[in-house]
């Protein structure tokens, strides 16, 4: 842990969560294009093509959430 940030770890949970949200928002506002490796771009293209060939093969967000919560009856 960076000693410079040690006081931040003493904040309450709600304050730390707000700090995280504020930091994330400040990053999101920056108009910087993050590099995406070509291998990741290729994988995304392949996944999109597979989905377009068989759209019913995917799952809805509700289905994913239910599985994650152990509610996949």
Secondary structure, 3 states (H helix, E strand, C coil): CCHHHHHHHHCCHHHHHHHHHHHHHHHHHCCCCCCCCHHHHHHHHHHHHHHHHCHHHCCCHHHHHHHHCCCCC
